[in-house]
Amino acid sequence: MFKFKSYNINQLDKIPQLMLLDQRQMEDIRIVSEIYPFKTNNYVLENLINWTNVPDDPIFRLNFPHKEMLTELHYDQLKWGVRNMDEASYRNLVHDIRLSLNPHPAGQVDHNTPYFLGEKLEGMQHKYRNTILFFPSHSQTCHAYCTFCFRWPQFVNEPGFKMQAKEIELLVAYLRANPYVSDVLLTGGDPMVMSPRILANYLLPLLEVKSLKVIRIGTKSLSYWPHKFVTDSDKDELLQLLAKVTAAGKHLAIMAHFNHYVEFETAVAQEAIFNLRKIGAEIRTQAPLLRHINNKVRIWSTMWERQVQLGCVPYYMFLPRDTGAQHYFAESLETALHIYRGAVQLTGGLCRTARGPVMSMTTGKVELLDIEDDVYQLRFLQHRNGSLAYKTFKARSSHDHPKWFDDLSCYDERYMEFFSDQDDYDKNELRYDNISLQL
């Protein structure tokens, strides 16, 4: 049995492969890890990273922090501070830098948290009518951390940053009071870090909710620790638990995060996919388009083709959210559309289920359809106001080389409703609770 061994920033010197790096590179990792969380494991180190290609190997970039993830100002402040500031002042500096990086994008805390019987349901998000996100308190870590992750605040020791829920009973009560909610997404962190016994405490009560049709589990485990489903001592117990979901008549969707085709080329990853499909789970794949990691047409076309070959369903090509090191990872919207369109054109029809490029923002998920003469054609795949979903609209760039929706402006007054901010929707009571839903 392959035994899991993780490494955090305090154990950097215990990673033998890092002997390849010079002192400056090691210092960069340590400094950047003051802001962003770092965690890796023996499977990633031994199977996914090509150490002859470091530091430019895509999985190394995906897992190990890099100096350029910080602005020059922030890097210099931290480098000076760690040598010259007292502990309290330095922690304040770290805190201030984190706050400046938009730790909770897309209104996750301010606008997505639902209310039930007058109580705010911490650790849950209800942004779209049919789907609710649940953050189990036991899933607030991953087998390894991704450098681009928009949930990076979940893994740093900052008061008020973490979203988590301890009681599944409140979710069950909320679902029964709101039967229009058909989907629950267990997320984190990664729910697959939980033992089957603990995961059962969250999953089994959901099977008793008749109105619930779909249970989704967001996970990176198929990439970072596929042994979870193959050789771990409790893998049979886990697979039997997951089989109960489909046996109960629910659709079990594994929302798998694959950022590069290297991640599912190992035999154990492919066996993990096979074992999940065998118990009736459907695996849908998603990833953001990332500079330095997967910003090539052939990477995406190969990734989608291999996923379909393995029985997975390509789902989303996202763009990096407006948080953390977006400046380092994001391509321009024009480049993103070129890569998405080029990859789609190289693949067969079964690969073309992947929607993109998609930006997940405060009011919804918006897809970029076309660009011509600085006119951006877009549509919301999801919107807090469901009547705006799947309607196309136009925008113009308000910045050179726009990378995000905020870099665009309304084309003309016909499309103003697509650019309304979240406060407008709050005023119209477009929020979900057990009392009313005005659409």
C-alpha positions as CSV (number, residue, x, y, z in Angstrom):
1,M,0.0,0.0,0.0
2,F,1.3,3.5,-1.0
3,K,1.2,5.5,2.2
4,F,0.2,9.2,2.1
5,K,2.9,11.6,3.3
6,S,2.3,15.4,3.2
7,Y,4.7,18.3,3.4
8,N,3.9,21.9,4.5
9,I,6.1,25.0,4.4
10,N,7.8,24.0,7.7
11,Q,8.9,20.7,6.1
12,L,10.3,22.2,2.9
13,D,13.9,21.0,3.8
14,K,12.6,17.4,4.1
15,I,11.6,17.2,0.4
16,P,14.6,15.5,-1.3
17,Q,13.7,16.7,-4.8
18,L,14.1,20.3,-3.8
19,M,17.9,19.8,-3.5
20,L,17.7,20.8,-7.2
21,L,16.7,24.3,-6.4
22,D,19.2,27.1,-5.4
23,Q,19.0,29.1,-2.2
24,R,17.2,32.0,-3.9
25,Q,14.4,29.8,-5.2
26,M,13.9,28.2,-1.8
27,E,13.7,31.7,-0.3
28,D,11.1,32.7,-2.9
29,I,8.9,29.7,-2.0
30,R,9.1,30.5,1.7
31,I,8.3,34.2,1.3
32,V,5.3,33.6,-1.1
33,S,4.0,31.0,1.3
34,E,3.7,33.7,4.0
35,I,0.6,34.8,2.0
36,Y,-0.6,31.7,0.2
37,P,-0.8,28.2,1.7
38,F,1.6,25.5,0.6
39,K,1.1,21.7,0.8
40,T,2.3,18.9,-1.3
41,N,2.6,15.1,-0.9
42,N,4.7,12.2,-1.9
43,Y,2.5,11.1,-4.8
44,V,2.6,14.5,-6.5
45,L,6.4,14.7,-5.9
46,E,7.1,11.2,-7.2
47,N,4.6,10.9,-10.0
48,L,3.4,14.2,-11.4
49,I,6.3,16.6,-11.4
50,N,9.0,16.2,-14.1
51,W,12.0,17.4,-12.0
52,T,14.3,17.8,-15.0
53,N,11.9,20.6,-16.2
54,V,11.7,22.5,-12.9
55,P,10.9,25.3,-12.3
56,D,8.9,25.4,-15.6
57,D,7.2,22.1,-15.2
58,P,3.4,22.7,-15.2
59,I,2.7,20.6,-12.1
60,F,5.5,22.2,-10.2
61,R,4.0,25.6,-11.1
62,L,0.6,24.3,-10.0
63,N,1.8,23.1,-6.6
64,F,4.8,25.2,-5.6
65,P,4.5,29.0,-5.0
66,H,6.5,31.3,-7.2
67,K,7.9,34.8,-6.6
68,E,5.8,36.3,-9.4
69,M,2.6,35.4,-7.6
70,L,3.2,38.5,-5.5
71,T,3.6,42.0,-6.7
72,E,7.1,43.4,-6.5
73,L,5.9,45.7,-3.7
74,H,4.4,42.9,-1.6
75,Y,7.4,40.7,-2.1
76,D,9.9,43.4,-1.1
77,Q,7.7,44.3,2.0
78,L,7.7,40.6,3.1
79,K,11.4,40.1,2.5
80,W,12.3,43.2,4.5
81,G,9.7,42.5,7.2
82,V,10.7,39.0,7.9
83,R,14.3,40.2,8.7
84,N,13.5,43.5,10.4
85,M,10.0,43.5,12.0
86,D,8.9,42.1,15.3
87,E,6.5,39.2,15.1
88,A,3.3,41.2,15.8
89,S,4.1,43.9,13.2
90,Y,5.0,41.2,10.6
91,R,1.7,39.3,11.2
92,N,-0.1,42.6,10.7
93,L,1.7,43.1,7.4
94,V,0.8,39.6,6.2
95,H,-2.8,40.2,7.2
96,D,-3.0,43.5,5.3
97,I,-1.5,42.0,2.2
98,R,-4.0,39.1,2.3
99,L,-6.9,41.5,2.7
100,S,-5.7,43.5,-0.3
101,L,-6.0,40.3,-2.5
102,N,-9.8,40.1,-2.4
103,P,-9.9,36.9,-0.3
104,H,-13.7,36.3,-0.8
105,P,-14.5,37.1,-4.5
106,A,-17.9,36.9,-6.1
107,G,-19.8,37.8,-3.0
108,Q,-19.1,34.5,-1.4
109,V,-19.6,35.8,2.2
110,D,-21.6,39.0,1.7
111,H,-24.2,37.8,-0.8
112,N,-24.2,34.0,-1.0
113,T,-24.9,32.9,2.5
114,P,-28.6,31.8,2.9
115,Y,-30.8,32.5,5.9
116,F,-33.2,30.0,7.5
117,L,-35.8,30.9,10.1
118,G,-33.9,34.2,10.6
119,E,-30.6,32.6,11.1
120,K,-27.6,33.0,8.8
121,L,-26.4,29.5,7.7
122,E,-22.6,29.7,8.0
123,G,-20.7,27.3,5.8
124,M,-23.4,27.3,3.0
125,Q,-23.8,29.2,-0.2
126,H,-27.0,29.5,-2.1
127,K,-26.3,31.6,-5.2
128,Y,-28.4,29.9,-7.9
129,R,-31.9,28.7,-7.5
130,N,-31.4,25.0,-7.8
131,T,-28.0,24.5,-6.2
132,I,-26.6,25.0,-2.7
133,L,-22.9,24.6,-1.7
134,F,-22.0,23.0,1.6
135,F,-18.6,23.4,3.3
136,P,-18.1,20.5,5.8
137,S,-15.9,21.5,8.7
138,H,-14.0,18.2,8.2
139,S,-13.1,19.0,4.6
140,Q,-11.1,22.2,5.2
141,T,-7.9,21.0,3.6
142,C,-6.7,19.1,0.5
143,H,-4.2,16.4,-0.3
144,A,-2.1,19.2,-1.8
145,Y,-2.7,22.9,-2.6
146,C,-2.9,24.5,-6.0
147,T,-1.2,27.9,-6.3
148,F,-4.0,29.5,-8.3
149,C,-6.8,28.3,-5.9
150,F,-9.5,31.0,-5.3
151,R,-10.3,29.3,-2.0
152,W,-6.8,30.0,-0.6
153,P,-8.3,31.9,2.4
154,Q,-9.8,28.5,3.6
155,F,-6.3,27.3,4.3
156,V,-4.6,30.3,6.0
157,N,-4.9,31.0,9.7
158,E,-6.9,34.2,9.4
159,P,-9.9,34.9,11.7
160,G,-13.1,35.2,9.7
161,F,-11.6,33.9,6.4
162,K,-12.8,30.3,6.6
163,M,-16.3,29.1,5.5
164,Q,-17.3,25.9,7.2
165,A,-20.4,24.2,8.6
166,K,-20.5,21.6,11.3
167,E,-24.1,20.5,11.3
168,I,-25.7,18.6,8.3
169,E,-29.0,18.8,10.1
170,L,-29.4,22.5,9.2
171,L,-28.8,21.8,5.6
172,V,-31.3,19.0,5.6
173,A,-34.0,21.2,7.2
174,Y,-33.2,24.0,4.7
175,L,-33.6,21.6,1.8
176,R,-36.9,20.3,3.0
177,A,-38.2,23.8,3.4
178,N,-37.0,24.7,-0.1
179,P,-37.8,21.8,-2.3
180,Y,-36.9,23.6,-5.5
181,V,-33.2,23.0,-4.5
182,S,-32.3,19.9,-6.5
183,D,-28.5,19.9,-6.2
184,V,-26.1,19.9,-3.3
185,L,-22.4,20.4,-3.9
186,L,-20.1,19.3,-1.1
187,T,-16.9,21.4,-1.4
188,G,-14.1,22.8,0.8
189,G,-11.2,22.2,0.7
190,D,-11.8,18.7,-0.5
191,P,-14.5,16.5,0.9
192,M,-12.4,13.5,-0.1
193,V,-9.9,14.1,2.6
194,M,-12.5,12.8,5.0
195,S,-12.6,9.1,6.1
196,P,-15.6,7.1,4.9
197,R,-17.0,7.1,8.4
198,I,-17.0,10.9,8.7
199,L,-18.1,11.4,5.1
200,A,-21.1,9.2,5.8
201,N,-22.3,11.6,8.5
202,Y,-22.7,14.2,5.7
203,L,-23.9,12.0,2.8
204,L,-26.4,9.6,4.4
205,P,-28.8,12.2,5.8
206,L,-29.0,13.8,2.3
207,L,-30.3,10.5,0.9
208,E,-33.5,11.0,2.9
209,V,-34.4,14.3,1.2
210,K,-36.8,13.3,-1.6
211,S,-36.6,16.6,-3.4
212,L,-32.8,16.3,-3.7
213,K,-31.9,14.9,-7.1
214,V,-28.1,15.4,-7.4
215,I,-25.2,15.2,-5.0
216,R,-22.0,16.7,-6.3
217,I,-18.6,16.3,-4.7
218,G,-15.9,18.8,-5.7
219,T,-12.5,17.1,-5.5
220,K,-8.9,17.2,-6.6
221,S,-8.2,13.8,-5.1
222,L,-8.2,12.0,-8.5
223,S,-5.2,14.1,-9.4
224,Y,-3.4,14.6,-6.0
225,W,-4.3,11.3,-4.3
226,P,-6.0,8.7,-6.5
227,H,-4.9,6.0,-4.1
228,K,-8.0,7.1,-2.1
229,F,-10.1,5.0,-4.5
230,V,-7.5,2.2,-5.2
231,T,-5.1,1.2,-2.5
232,D,-6.1,3.0,0.7
233,S,-7.1,0.6,3.5
234,D,-10.6,2.0,3.6
235,K,-11.2,2.4,-0.2
236,D,-13.8,-0.4,-0.2
237,E,-15.7,1.2,2.6
238,L,-15.6,4.5,0.7
239,L,-16.8,3.1,-2.6
240,Q,-19.6,1.2,-0.9
241,L,-20.7,4.5,0.7
242,L,-20.7,6.3,-2.6
243,A,-22.6,3.5,-4.2
244,K,-25.4,4.1,-1.7
245,V,-25.9,7.5,-3.3
246,T,-26.7,6.0,-6.7
247,A,-28.6,3.1,-5.1
248,A,-30.9,5.7,-3.4
249,G,-31.8,7.1,-6.8
250,K,-29.6,10.2,-6.6
251,H,-27.2,11.2,-9.3
252,L,-23.7,11.2,-8.0
253,A,-21.4,13.7,-9.8
254,I,-17.7,13.8,-9.0
255,M,-16.6,17.3,-10.0
256,A,-13.0,16.5,-10.7
257,H,-10.4,19.2,-10.9
258,F,-7.8,18.4,-13.6
259,N,-5.5,21.2,-14.7
260,H,-3.2,19.2,-17.1
261,Y,-3.4,15.8,-18.8
262,V,-0.3,14.7,-16.9
263,E,-2.5,14.3,-13.9
264,F,-4.5,11.4,-15.2
265,E,-1.8,9.6,-17.1
266,T,-0.7,7.5,-14.2
267,A,-2.1,4.0,-13.9
268,V,-3.5,4.6,-10.4
269,A,-5.4,7.7,-11.5
270,Q,-7.0,5.8,-14.4
271,E,-7.9,2.9,-12.0
272,A,-9.4,5.4,-9.6
273,I,-11.6,6.8,-12.4
274,F,-12.6,3.3,-13.4
275,N,-13.6,2.4,-9.8
276,L,-15.8,5.4,-9.4
277,R,-17.5,4.9,-12.7
278,K,-18.1,1.3,-11.7
279,I,-20.3,2.3,-8.7
280,G,-22.4,4.6,-10.8
281,A,-20.7,8.0,-10.3
282,E,-20.3,10.4,-13.2
283,I,-17.1,12.3,-13.4
284,R,-17.3,15.8,-14.8
285,T,-14.0,17.7,-15.2
286,Q,-13.2,21.4,-14.9
287,A,-10.2,23.7,-14.7
288,P,-9.2,27.3,-15.1
289,L,-7.0,28.4,-18.0
290,L,-3.7,29.2,-16.4
291,R,-0.6,30.9,-17.7
292,H,2.6,28.9,-17.1
293,I,0.5,25.7,-16.6
294,N,-2.0,24.9,-19.4
295,N,-2.3,28.0,-21.7
296,K,-1.8,26.0,-24.9
297,V,-4.4,24.8,-27.4
298,R,-2.9,21.3,-27.6
299,I,-2.9,20.9,-23.8
300,W,-6.6,21.5,-23.6
301,S,-7.5,19.4,-26.7
302,T,-5.4,16.5,-25.4
303,M,-6.9,16.9,-21.9
304,W,-10.5,16.7,-23.2
305,E,-9.8,13.8,-25.5
306,R,-8.2,11.7,-22.8
307,Q,-10.9,12.6,-20.3
308,V,-13.6,11.4,-22.8
309,Q,-11.6,8.3,-23.5
310,L,-11.5,7.5,-19.7
311,G,-15.3,8.0,-19.5
312,C,-15.2,11.5,-18.0
313,V,-17.4,14.5,-19.2
314,P,-15.5,17.8,-19.9
315,Y,-17.6,20.5,-18.1
316,Y,-15.9,23.9,-17.8
317,M,-12.9,26.0,-18.9
318,F,-12.9,28.7,-16.2
319,L,-10.8,31.9,-16.1
320,P,-8.8,32.6,-12.9
321,R,-11.0,34.5,-10.4
322,D,-10.3,38.1,-9.3
323,T,-8.5,37.0,-6.1
324,G,-5.0,36.1,-5.1
325,A,-2.4,35.8,-7.9
326,Q,-4.8,36.5,-10.8
327,H,-2.3,38.9,-12.3
328,Y,0.2,35.9,-12.6
329,F,-2.2,33.3,-13.9
330,A,-4.7,35.1,-16.1
331,E,-4.5,35.4,-19.9
332,S,-6.3,38.2,-21.8
333,L,-9.9,37.4,-22.8
334,E,-8.9,37.4,-26.4
335,T,-6.2,34.8,-25.8
336,A,-8.5,32.7,-23.6
337,L,-11.1,32.7,-26.4
338,H,-8.4,31.7,-29.0
339,I,-7.2,28.8,-26.8
340,Y,-10.8,27.6,-26.1
341,R,-11.9,27.8,-29.7
342,G,-8.7,26.2,-31.0
343,A,-9.0,23.3,-28.6
344,V,-12.7,22.7,-29.4
345,Q,-11.9,22.8,-33.1
346,L,-9.3,20.0,-32.7
347,T,-11.7,17.6,-30.9
348,G,-14.7,15.5,-31.6
349,G,-18.3,16.2,-30.5
350,L,-18.1,14.4,-27.2
351,C,-15.3,16.8,-26.0
352,R,-17.4,19.8,-26.8
353,T,-19.5,19.6,-23.7
354,A,-16.9,21.8,-22.0
355,R,-18.2,25.4,-21.8
356,G,-15.8,28.3,-21.9
357,P,-14.1,30.6,-21.3
358,V,-16.3,31.2,-18.3
359,M,-15.9,33.8,-15.5
360,S,-17.6,33.1,-12.2
361,M,-18.5,36.4,-10.6
362,T,-20.8,38.1,-8.1
363,T,-24.0,38.0,-10.2
364,G,-23.3,34.7,-12.1
365,K,-21.3,32.6,-14.5
366,V,-20.7,34.5,-17.7
367,E,-19.4,32.9,-20.9
368,L,-17.4,34.7,-23.6
369,L,-18.8,33.8,-27.0
370,D,-17.0,36.0,-29.4
371,I,-14.9,39.2,-29.9
372,E,-15.0,41.3,-33.0
373,D,-13.8,44.9,-33.4
374,D,-13.6,45.4,-29.6
375,V,-17.2,44.1,-29.3
376,Y,-17.5,41.3,-26.7
377,Q,-20.4,38.9,-27.2
378,L,-21.3,37.2,-23.9
379,R,-24.0,35.3,-22.0
380,F,-24.7,34.3,-18.5
381,L,-24.9,30.5,-18.1
382,Q,-26.1,31.1,-14.5
383,H,-27.4,34.3,-12.9
384,R,-29.0,35.2,-9.6
385,N,-31.9,36.5,-11.6
386,G,-32.7,33.4,-13.6
387,S,-34.5,35.4,-16.3
388,L,-31.1,36.7,-17.5
389,A,-29.5,33.3,-18.0
390,Y,-28.8,32.3,-21.6
391,K,-29.5,35.7,-23.0
392,T,-26.7,37.2,-25.1
393,F,-25.4,40.7,-24.5
394,K,-22.6,42.9,-25.7
395,A,-19.7,44.8,-24.0
396,R,-16.7,46.9,-24.8
397,S,-13.3,46.8,-23.2
398,S,-12.6,49.5,-20.7
399,H,-9.0,48.5,-20.2
400,D,-6.2,47.4,-22.5
401,H,-6.1,43.6,-22.8
402,P,-9.0,42.8,-20.5
403,K,-8.7,39.7,-18.4
404,W,-12.0,39.8,-16.4
405,F,-15.6,41.0,-16.6
406,D,-14.7,44.1,-14.6
407,D,-12.4,45.2,-17.4
408,L,-15.5,45.5,-19.7
409,S,-18.2,48.1,-19.9
410,C,-21.8,48.0,-21.2
411,Y,-22.0,48.3,-25.0
412,D,-25.2,50.4,-24.9
413,E,-28.3,51.0,-22.7
414,R,-30.0,47.9,-24.1
415,Y,-27.7,45.7,-22.0
416,M,-27.6,47.7,-18.8
417,E,-29.4,45.0,-16.8
418,F,-26.5,42.6,-17.4
419,F,-24.2,45.1,-15.7
420,S,-26.3,45.7,-12.5
421,D,-24.3,45.2,-9.4
422,Q,-25.2,42.9,-6.5
423,D,-26.8,45.6,-4.4
424,D,-29.5,46.0,-7.1
425,Y,-30.4,42.3,-6.7
426,D,-30.4,42.5,-2.9
427,K,-32.9,45.5,-3.1
428,N,-35.1,43.4,-5.4
429,E,-35.1,40.6,-2.8
430,L,-33.4,38.2,-5.2
431,R,-32.2,35.9,-2.4
432,Y,-33.2,32.5,-1.4
433,D,-34.7,31.5,2.0
434,N,-37.5,29.4,3.3
435,I,-40.1,32.2,2.9
436,S,-40.0,33.5,-0.6
437,L,-38.2,33.4,-3.9
438,Q,-39.0,36.3,-6.2
439,L,-38.0,35.6,-9.8
